[in-house]
């Protein structure tokens, strides 16, 4: 059920009052002004980090794709590796697929985490800005008749959401590549082959570790130990 504008306004006012009660000292206007400045700076910093992380993952995933397709179209692997029987072609393809799958899932998780923290500071700005600069940040001005089919005009897409969906698409592509390698080159019936079994086991374990241990734990008390260094001069 959608809330009426009046109900939304009352809900926001209730959240704002609760927010100010949560932080001691926010009754001081100068302190609220400093808090707003910090929230805006940290939000801008989070956006910069978002695109730096995206660039890092894009570069690694592009290299992984290039490696996969260069190996898949080659007739044989480098002579040194084949002579020493280190790895054959299908093992290299499987290893690249597993690495790409793990990194693409990590990229998807990082995108969602970055958006979470960006939204956190945007909500701080929403609650702090009214009496200092007015409702500038949460007021959106747009054209009256926006349409997706007006191809030469702007449209209200979310850049971060598009990036999240794109990273999810890359996850699916690497998953299909991994399945294709397994079906094409390996026996998927008992008894299982050793190398693909180990690769898949480690891949699943690491993805589960990313999900379980990569989440922010709200119950952490962040206890710290202070250690001091002393310096003395000898005569």
N, C-alpha and C positions, 0 to 999 in steps of 0.2 A: 504494500500500500504506500503510495507516494504521499509525502507530507506537504501540507500547504506552505506557502511562503512565510506566513505568520508562525506556524509551528517550527519551521526551520530556523527562523530568527530567534525564537524562544529557546530552542535547543542549543543554538550556538552561544546565546547569552549565558545559559546554564553552564556550558562547558568552559566558557571564559572565566566565570566567577570561580568555578572549581579549580581552574588552572592557576589563578592568582593566589588562591588559598594554599595551593600545594607548595608554592615557593615562598619562603620567608623573605621579607624585604621588598616584594614587588609592589607594595603600597607606595614606594618611593618612585616618582616619575623618572628621575635621572637614571635610576637603576634599570627601569624598563626600557629606556632609550638605549642604554648600553647593551641590554639583552637583545634588543631588536637588531642592532648593528652586528653583534656576534652571530645571530641566527642567519642574517643575510650573507655574511662572509662565509660561514660554514656551508650554507646551501650552495653558494657559488663554488666553493672548494670541492664539494661532493660532485657537482656537475663536471668540473674539470677532471676529477679522478675517474668518473664514469667513462669519459671518452678516451682517457689514457689506457684504462683497462681494456676497453673495446679494441683499441688499436693493437695492443699486445696480443689479444686472443685472435684477432683477424690475421695478424702476421703469422702466428704459429699454425693456425688452421689452414691458411693458404699454402704454407710449406708442406703440411701434411697431405693435402689434396694433390699437390704437385708430385710429391714422392710416391703416392699411391698410383697415380695414373702413369707416371714414368716407368714404374716397375711392371704395371699390368700390361703395358703395350710392348715392353721389351721382350725379346725372344729368350734371353737368358740373363742371369744375374752376373755381376762382375766376376772375371775369371778367378781372382784371388780367393773369393769366398766359396766359389763352387769347387775349386781344387782342394781346399782345406776342409770341405764339407761342413762349413760353419752353419749356413742356412741355405735353404732353397727358396725358390720364388714364392711359393704359397705361404711359407713361414714369414717371409718379409711382409707380404700383403696382409697377413693376419695381424702381425705386430703393429703395422701402421694403422690398420682399422681400429684396433683396440685403443691405441694412443689417441687417435682422432676422436673416438667415441667418448673417452674419458674427458678430454679437453673441451669438447663441445658441450658436454653436460656441465662441466665446471664453468664455462662461459655463460650458460643459461642461468645457473645458480647465482653467479656474480652479478649478472644483469638485474635479477630480481632483488638481490641484496642492495645494490646501488640505488635502485628505485625506492626501496623501503626507507633508506636513510635520507634520501632526498625529500621524500614525502614527510618524514619526521620533522625536518627543519622548515619545510613549507608550512606545516601546521603551527609551529612556533611563531612564524611570521604572521600567519592569519590571526592569531590571538593577541599579538603584541602591537600590530601596526595601527589600529583604529585611531587611538587618541594621539598618536605621534605624527604619522604621515597620512592618516586617513585610510580607507579601504582600497588602497592603490593596488596592492598585489592580487587581491582576490576579486577585483573588478575586471571583467573581460569585455573588451569592445570589439565587436565584429560586425560585418556587413549584414544587412537585413535579409538578403536573399542569397545565402551561400548554398552552392550545389556542387556535388561531386563531379557532375557532368560538365561544369564550366572549367574546361581543362586549362585555361590560361589564368585562372583565379586561385587564390589561396583556399585552403580547406583545413578544418580542425582535426588533423591527424595528430596523434601523440608520437613523437620521435622515439621516446624510450619504449613505448609499447611495440612499435614496429621493430625495433632492435631486438626486443625479447622474442617476438614471433619469428624473426629471422634466425636467431640462435637456436630456437626450438626446431626450426626446419633443418638446420645443419645437424642437429642431434639425430633427426630421423634419417638423413642422408647417410651418416656414418653407420647408423644401425643397419640400414639396408646393405651397405657395402660389407659390413661384418658378416651378415647372414649370407650374402652372396659368396664370400670367400669360403665360409664353412661348407655350404652346399656343393660348391664347385670342386673343391680340392680335398675335402676331408670326409672321413667316414663318421657318420653321426649315429651309428648304432654300436652296441656293445661288441667287443671291448673298445673303449674310447682311446684315441691316440693321445700320447703324453703331452706333446707341446701345445696343441690347441686347448686341451683340458686345463693346463696350467695358466695359459693366457686368459681364458674366459673366467677362470676362478679368481685370478688376481684383479681382473677388470671389474667383476661384480663386487668383490670385497672393497675395492677402492671407491667405487661409486657409492656404496652403502656408507663408507667412512665419510665421504664428502657430505652426505645428507645428515648423518648423525652428529658428527663432530664439527661440521662447518656452521651449525646454527648458533646464534647468540643465545647464551643461557641467562635468562633474566634472574635466576636464583643465585648467581655468583655474587658473593659479598666483596669481591675484589680486595681481599686482605693483602696487605703489603708489609714487608719487613724493611726497616730503615737501617742501613749500614753506613757508618761514617769512616772516612779515611783520615788518618792523622799524618802530618808531615813535621819532622823535627830536623833541626840543623845541628850537626856535631861540631864541637869546637876543634 
